[in-house]
Amino acid sequence: MKKQLDSLIKKAMWIAIILFVIRCFLSVGEIKQGASAYTIFGYAGEAIGIAALIMIAYEKWLWRFDPCVKIPYIAGEYQGTLKSGYDGKERSASLTIKQSLLSVEVLIKTAESASRSVTGCIEEILNQPELIYSYLNEPKANVRDRSAIHYGTATFLLDQSGSLNGIYYTDRNTTGDMEFNKVK
């Protein structure tokens, strides 16, 4: 994530500089007539403001089309199963991923509970991109006698197939496997 943030800041700085130079070029007549420092600072403020708006759009949407960004775009709806190592049962689940350049949010719902990510990122580990996140699982009230609220960590290997395969670990000392396919 730090690498993406550093890259975003560098791009924002270059865009602001380029916009400032363009603004000064467009106002060269005014500058030659003796524009004040206040006017020049105004040009810088305009450039920074426009660069900020461009970077907001870039961080939310435009990064997906940048060939220099190597983060896979995985946002969307998925259907699949969770297989608990605790009781060996396989449960149907839906997975929703929301993603921007700097953030990933994950929501998994089953018939018994909902898990929301607390933090998440996509990192390259051993030349393989992985979605890694920590979550809070909140079971429905009627199953809390056998399934307490808990925290966990999950990882998914990311490939080009449109499917997500991963594992999870919980603070209840349980583990499990997950398999999801993107809903078209």
N, C-alpha and C positions, 0 to 999 in steps of 0.2 A: 504494500500500500504506500509506503514511503516513496518508493521509486515513482509511482504514478503522481503523487502529490508534488514531488520535486519537478517532474516533467511539466505538470500543469502550471506551476509557478513560473518556470522558464518561458513557456509559451505565452503566458499572460504578459510577462515583461516585454518580450519581443513584439507582441502585438501592440502594446501601449507605446513603445518607442517608435514603431513604424507609423502608427496613427498620429503621433505627435509630429513627426517629420512631415507627414502629408499635410497636417493642419497648418504647420508653419509655412510650407511651400505654397499652400493656397492663400495665405495671408501675407506673402512676402512684401506686397506693396504697403500694407499697413505697418509692417515691421520696419521697413525702410524709412517711413515717415516718423519714426520714433515711438514705437509702441512701448508702453510701460512694462515693467517687470510683472505687474499685476495681470496684464493681458497675456503675457507669455505663460504665467502660472495658470491662467484660465485655459489656455490651449492644452496644457499638461493635464489639467483636471478633466477636460472633455475626453482626451485620449484614454485616461485611466478609467473613466466611467464607461466608455464604449467597450474597452477591453474587458472590463468586469462583466458586462452583459454578454459578450461573446463567450467568455470563459464559463459563465453559468450555463449557457446553452450547450457548450462543448461537454462540460462535466455531466450533464443530465442525458444528452442525446447524441451529440455529434461525434463523440469519441468512437462510437461503433463503426464509423465510416473512415477512420484514420488508419491507414495501412501500417503506421509505425506502432500502434497499440496492439500488443500481443495478447490481451486479455480476452478470453472467449465470452461471447454474449450468451448468457444462459437464462435470462429472465423469461418468465412464462408460467404456464400451468402444467403440472405433471400428475400422472396417476401411477400408483404402484403399491408396493407392499413393504411392511416392516416385519422382520422375523426376530422375535425376542429370544435372547439367550437365556432369559430368566425362566420362562414357561414353555418355550419352544413353539408358541403359537405364531401363526402368520396373520397379520392384520392388514386390511386394505387401508390405503391412505391417499390423501391428496397433498400435493406440494405446490406452493406458490413461491416464486422467487421474484423479487424486485431488485433491480440493479442499476447503478450508475457507475461512473468511472471510479469513484472513491468509496462506494458503499455497496453492500449486498445485504438484503433482508430476506429471511427464510421463514416460512410458515408451513407447518405440517399439521394436518388434521386427520384424526381417526374417529371412529364412532365413540371412543372413550375419552379422548383428550385432544388438546391443541398445544403445539410447541411453537414458540416465537423466538427468533434469534435475538440474542443480547448484543453480540458483536459477530462480525464475519468478514472474510476477505477471500480473494482468489490469489493463491501463491503458486509459483512454480517450484515443485519439489522433485529433485532428480529428473529434470527435464520434462516433467508431467504436470500440467496445471491441475490444481485441486481447490475445491471449495471447502474452506475450513470455517466452522462457526461454533459458538457456544450458544446454548439455548436454555429457556425456562419452559418446562412442561407442566401444564395445569390440567390434571384429570378432572372429569366431571365429578360432581359431588357424590353421585351414587356408586362410584368405584374407588373412592379415596381410602376405603378401609383396606384395600389390597394394592393401591397404587397412589402413593403420596406425591405431592408436588415436589419436583426435583429439578436440578440443573444437569446439563450434559454437554458433551462436545461431539460434533459429528464431522466427518470428512466424506467428500464425494470426489472420485476421480472424474475428470472432465475429458471427454473425447468428442469426436465429430459425429457420433452416431445419434445424438438426440436423446440418449438415455443417461441416467445417473445411477451409478452403483457406489454404495458407500457403507460405512460402519458408524456406530455411535457407542459412546461410553457414558454412563451416568454416575452421579455421586451416590447412587444406591448400590454401587458395585455390580451393575448389570451392563451387558453389551448387546448388540444386535446388528443385523444386516439390513440394508435398505436397497430396494431396486425401484426406479421410477422411469417412466417413459413420457416424453413430452406429448401433450394433447395438441393435436393439429387444429 
